[in-house]
Amino acid sequence: MNFFSMKDHDIYELVRELEGGKSLWVKGKYGAEYKVNYVEEEGIYYVECEGGRYTEEFDDIYEMQEYINFNFEEDE
């Protein structure tokens, strides 16, 4: 499983990938793994959590960003 690194990319690059039809795996700040995708017809970002046990829906990328709590900083 390949992860979209938020250390190497910004939120706008993630949006372009998602709106291009891709589903991506990302990691949160504390190591949680999420599968994210965007459904253009609905205008909704879907975030699968805990191995698909439940899914959160967001119509705003910044709400999704806050929920996932991306780690944009390099590990020290």
VMD Tcl script that builds the backbone (N, CA, C; Angstrom):
set m [mol new atoms 228]
animate dup $m
set s [atomselect $m all]
$s set {name element resname resid chain x y z} {
  {N N MET 1 A 0.857 -1.172 0.000}
  {CA C MET 1 A 0.000 0.000 0.000}
  {C C MET 1 A 0.901 1.231 0.000}
  {N N ASN 2 A 0.703 2.109 -0.964}
  {CA C ASN 2 A 1.486 3.329 -1.064}
  {C C ASN 2 A 0.714 4.491 -0.450}
  {N N PHE 3 A 1.435 5.322 0.282}
  {CA C PHE 3 A 0.817 6.462 0.940}
  {C C PHE 3 A 1.175 7.749 0.219}
  {N N PHE 4 A 0.218 8.649 0.168}
  {CA C PHE 4 A 0.436 10.001 -0.349}
  {C C PHE 4 A 1.065 10.789 0.797}
  {N N SER 5 A 2.305 11.177 0.652}
  {CA C SER 5 A 3.038 11.833 1.731}
  {C C SER 5 A 2.684 13.316 1.827}
  {N N MET 6 A 2.111 13.694 2.957}
  {CA C MET 6 A 1.806 15.106 3.174}
  {C C MET 6 A 3.059 15.882 3.585}
  {N N LYS 7 A 4.152 15.182 3.835}
  {CA C LYS 7 A 5.424 15.860 4.102}
  {C C LYS 7 A 6.027 16.377 2.797}
  {N N ASP 8 A 5.707 15.683 1.696}
  {CA C ASP 8 A 6.273 16.021 0.391}
  {C C ASP 8 A 5.316 16.812 -0.496}
  {N N HIS 9 A 4.042 16.900 -0.108}
  {CA C HIS 9 A 3.019 17.553 -0.916}
  {C C HIS 9 A 2.174 18.472 -0.042}
  {N N ASP 10 A 1.454 19.380 -0.676}
  {CA C ASP 10 A 0.545 20.234 0.098}
  {C C ASP 10 A -0.904 19.798 -0.139}
  {N N ILE 11 A -1.814 20.422 0.562}
  {CA C ILE 11 A -3.224 20.030 0.504}
  {C C ILE 11 A -3.800 20.204 -0.903}
  {N N TYR 12 A -3.288 21.188 -1.650}
  {CA C TYR 12 A -3.794 21.433 -3.003}
  {C C TYR 12 A -3.387 20.320 -3.965}
  {N N GLU 13 A -2.212 19.730 -3.767}
  {CA C GLU 13 A -1.801 18.586 -4.574}
  {C C GLU 13 A -2.678 17.371 -4.266}
  {N N LEU 14 A -3.027 17.200 -2.999}
  {CA C LEU 14 A -3.931 16.119 -2.612}
  {C C LEU 14 A -5.288 16.306 -3.286}
  {N N VAL 15 A -5.812 17.516 -3.271}
  {CA C VAL 15 A -7.107 17.810 -3.900}
  {C C VAL 15 A -7.053 17.493 -5.390}
  {N N ARG 16 A -5.992 17.897 -6.079}
  {CA C ARG 16 A -5.874 17.624 -7.517}
  {C C ARG 16 A -5.890 16.122 -7.792}
  {N N GLU 17 A -5.176 15.362 -6.980}
  {CA C GLU 17 A -5.151 13.909 -7.159}
  {C C GLU 17 A -6.530 13.300 -6.927}
  {N N LEU 18 A -7.195 13.728 -5.854}
  {CA C LEU 18 A -8.510 13.190 -5.531}
  {C C LEU 18 A -9.546 13.579 -6.575}
  {N N GLU 19 A -9.534 14.829 -7.000}
  {CA C GLU 19 A -10.502 15.286 -7.991}
  {C C GLU 19 A -10.207 14.719 -9.367}
  {N N GLY 20 A -9.001 14.160 -9.537}
  {CA C GLY 20 A -8.651 13.458 -10.771}
  {C C GLY 20 A -9.155 12.018 -10.776}
  {N N GLY 21 A -9.840 11.614 -9.718}
  {CA C GLY 21 A -10.456 10.298 -9.673}
  {C C GLY 21 A -9.698 9.247 -8.892}
  {N N LYS 22 A -8.601 9.625 -8.245}
  {CA C LYS 22 A -7.820 8.650 -7.505}
  {C C LYS 22 A -8.345 8.469 -6.085}
  {N N SER 23 A -8.131 7.283 -5.557}
  {CA C SER 23 A -8.297 7.015 -4.132}
  {C C SER 23 A -6.891 6.917 -3.562}
  {N N LEU 24 A -6.646 7.585 -2.458}
  {CA C LEU 24 A -5.299 7.636 -1.900}
  {C C LEU 24 A -5.290 7.242 -0.429}
  {N N TRP 25 A -4.186 6.668 -0.006}
  {CA C TRP 25 A -3.956 6.381 1.409}
  {C C TRP 25 A -3.103 7.508 1.977}
  {N N VAL 26 A -3.503 8.007 3.135}
  {CA C VAL 26 A -2.742 9.055 3.834}
  {C C VAL 26 A -2.614 8.646 5.297}
  {N N LYS 27 A -1.632 9.253 5.956}
  {CA C LYS 27 A -1.447 9.026 7.389}
  {C C LYS 27 A -1.691 10.316 8.147}
  {N N GLY 28 A -2.316 10.172 9.298}
  {CA C GLY 28 A -2.516 11.303 10.189}
  {C C GLY 28 A -1.269 11.548 11.010}
  {N N LYS 29 A -1.287 12.602 11.782}
  {CA C LYS 29 A -0.135 13.013 12.575}
  {C C LYS 29 A 0.331 11.926 13.533}
  {N N TYR 30 A -0.603 11.142 14.054}
  {CA C TYR 30 A -0.246 10.133 15.047}
  {C C TYR 30 A -0.225 8.723 14.483}
  {N N GLY 31 A -0.106 8.603 13.149}
  {CA C GLY 31 A 0.070 7.307 12.519}
  {C C GLY 31 A -1.197 6.613 12.052}
  {N N ALA 32 A -2.357 7.196 12.307}
  {CA C ALA 32 A -3.598 6.591 11.824}
  {C C ALA 32 A -3.611 6.609 10.300}
  {N N GLU 33 A -4.136 5.547 9.693}
  {CA C GLU 33 A -4.166 5.423 8.238}
  {C C GLU 33 A -5.593 5.609 7.735}
  {N N TYR 34 A -5.718 6.367 6.653}
  {CA C TYR 34 A -7.020 6.675 6.078}
  {C C TYR 34 A -6.971 6.497 4.572}
  {N N LYS 35 A -8.050 5.959 4.004}
  {CA C LYS 35 A -8.203 5.915 2.550}
  {C C LYS 35 A -9.180 7.022 2.186}
  {N N VAL 36 A -8.759 7.915 1.297}
  {CA C VAL 36 A -9.602 9.051 0.938}
  {C C VAL 36 A -9.912 9.033 -0.558}
  {N N ASN 37 A -11.112 9.484 -0.894}
  {CA C ASN 37 A -11.485 9.667 -2.289}
  {C C ASN 37 A -12.522 10.775 -2.386}
  {N N TYR 38 A -12.748 11.207 -3.608}
  {CA C TYR 38 A -13.682 12.310 -3.872}
  {C C TYR 38 A -14.682 11.850 -4.916}
  {N N VAL 39 A -15.966 12.085 -4.652}
  {CA C VAL 39 A -17.018 11.764 -5.619}
  {C C VAL 39 A -17.533 13.086 -6.176}
  {N N GLU 40 A -17.147 13.373 -7.410}
  {CA C GLU 40 A -17.438 14.673 -8.026}
  {C C GLU 40 A -18.931 14.953 -8.128}
  {N N GLU 41 A -19.720 13.932 -8.475}
  {CA C GLU 41 A -21.160 14.131 -8.639}
  {C C GLU 41 A -21.814 14.593 -7.338}
  {N N GLU 42 A -21.262 14.163 -6.211}
  {CA C GLU 42 A -21.814 14.520 -4.906}
  {C C GLU 42 A -21.087 15.698 -4.266}
  {N N GLY 43 A -19.871 15.968 -4.738}
  {CA C GLY 43 A -19.058 17.025 -4.130}
  {C C GLY 43 A -18.620 16.668 -2.717}
  {N N ILE 44 A -18.397 15.363 -2.488}
  {CA C ILE 44 A -18.089 14.871 -1.141}
  {C C ILE 44 A -16.746 14.153 -1.136}
  {N N TYR 45 A -15.941 14.445 -0.107}
  {CA C TYR 45 A -14.713 13.707 0.167}
  {C C TYR 45 A -15.056 12.613 1.174}
  {N N TYR 46 A -14.701 11.382 0.848}
  {CA C TYR 46 A -14.954 10.255 1.744}
  {C C TYR 46 A -13.640 9.813 2.379}
  {N N VAL 47 A -13.675 9.575 3.671}
  {CA C VAL 47 A -12.503 9.136 4.422}
  {C C VAL 47 A -12.853 7.824 5.114}
  {N N GLU 48 A -12.228 6.735 4.662}
  {CA C GLU 48 A -12.420 5.436 5.306}
  {C C GLU 48 A -11.462 5.344 6.479}
  {N N CYS 49 A -11.999 4.976 7.623}
  {CA C CYS 49 A -11.226 4.923 8.847}
  {C C CYS 49 A -11.180 3.493 9.372}
  {N N GLU 50 A -10.127 3.186 10.097}
  {CA C GLU 50 A -9.992 1.894 10.773}
  {C C GLU 50 A -10.242 0.729 9.833}
  {N N GLY 51 A -9.547 0.730 8.719}
  {CA C GLY 51 A -9.652 -0.388 7.791}
  {C C GLY 51 A -11.015 -0.554 7.163}
  {N N GLY 52 A -11.753 0.523 6.989}
  {CA C GLY 52 A -13.051 0.475 6.357}
  {C C GLY 52 A -14.200 0.209 7.303}
  {N N ARG 53 A -13.939 0.224 8.604}
  {CA C ARG 53 A -15.003 -0.024 9.574}
  {C C ARG 53 A -16.064 1.063 9.550}
  {N N TYR 54 A -15.648 2.290 9.266}
  {CA C TYR 54 A -16.621 3.356 9.094}
  {C C TYR 54 A -16.050 4.421 8.181}
  {N N THR 55 A -16.938 5.242 7.641}
  {CA C THR 55 A -16.544 6.269 6.682}
  {C C THR 55 A -17.096 7.611 7.128}
  {N N GLU 56 A -16.247 8.609 7.070}
  {CA C GLU 56 A -16.658 9.990 7.337}
  {C C GLU 56 A -16.821 10.698 5.992}
  {N N GLU 57 A -17.732 11.660 5.939}
  {CA C GLU 57 A -17.984 12.430 4.714}
  {C C GLU 57 A -17.741 13.906 4.980}
  {N N PHE 58 A -17.095 14.568 4.019}
  {CA C PHE 58 A -16.811 15.997 4.143}
  {C C PHE 58 A -17.080 16.680 2.814}
  {N N ASP 59 A -17.716 17.843 2.868}
  {CA C ASP 59 A -17.892 18.620 1.644}
  {C C ASP 59 A -16.853 19.731 1.547}
  {N N ASP 60 A -15.989 19.808 2.539}
  {CA C ASP 60 A -14.954 20.839 2.579}
  {C C ASP 60 A -13.606 20.179 2.859}
  {N N ILE 61 A -12.633 20.437 2.001}
  {CA C ILE 61 A -11.317 19.813 2.140}
  {C C ILE 61 A -10.645 20.206 3.451}
  {N N TYR 62 A -10.910 21.403 3.935}
  {CA C TYR 62 A -10.262 21.844 5.175}
  {C C TYR 62 A -10.849 21.147 6.402}
  {N N GLU 63 A -12.130 20.800 6.353}
  {CA C GLU 63 A -12.720 20.002 7.436}
  {C C GLU 63 A -12.105 18.604 7.428}
  {N N MET 64 A -11.906 18.053 6.231}
  {CA C MET 64 A -11.264 16.749 6.122}
  {C C MET 64 A -9.836 16.819 6.656}
  {N N GLN 65 A -9.140 17.879 6.301}
  {CA C GLN 65 A -7.764 18.066 6.754}
  {C C GLN 65 A -7.710 18.120 8.284}
  {N N GLU 66 A -8.629 18.828 8.883}
  {CA C GLU 66 A -8.676 18.927 10.337}
  {C C GLU 66 A -8.994 17.570 10.976}
  {N N TYR 67 A -9.902 16.823 10.376}
  {CA C TYR 67 A -10.285 15.512 10.895}
  {C C TYR 67 A -9.098 14.545 10.873}
  {N N ILE 68 A -8.394 14.499 9.753}
  {CA C ILE 68 A -7.261 13.580 9.615}
  {C C ILE 68 A -6.066 14.051 10.423}
  {N N ASN 69 A -5.903 15.357 10.565}
  {CA C ASN 69 A -4.773 15.922 11.315}
  {C C ASN 69 A -3.456 15.504 10.667}
  {N N PHE 70 A -3.289 15.903 9.403}
  {CA C PHE 70 A -2.083 15.564 8.660}
  {C C PHE 70 A -0.845 16.054 9.384}
  {N N ASN 71 A 0.230 15.301 9.221}
  {CA C ASN 71 A 1.524 15.725 9.727}
  {C C ASN 71 A 2.307 16.306 8.555}
  {N N PHE 72 A 2.406 17.633 8.508}
  {CA C PHE 72 A 3.108 18.293 7.402}
  {C C PHE 72 A 4.587 18.506 7.703}
  {N N GLU 73 A 5.012 18.279 8.934}
  {CA C GLU 73 A 6.378 18.551 9.345}
  {C C GLU 73 A 7.243 17.304 9.198}
  {N N GLU 74 A 8.537 17.532 9.029}
  {CA C GLU 74 A 9.497 16.426 8.989}
  {C C GLU 74 A 9.657 15.860 10.384}
  {N N ASP 75 A 9.885 14.555 10.469}
  {CA C ASP 75 A 10.165 13.937 11.769}
  {C C ASP 75 A 11.484 14.454 12.291}
  {N N GLU 76 A 11.521 14.701 13.575}
  {CA C GLU 76 A 12.751 15.215 14.187}
  {C C GLU 76 A 13.436 14.127 14.967}
}
mol reanalyze $m
mol bondsrecalc $m
mol representation Tube
mol addrep $m
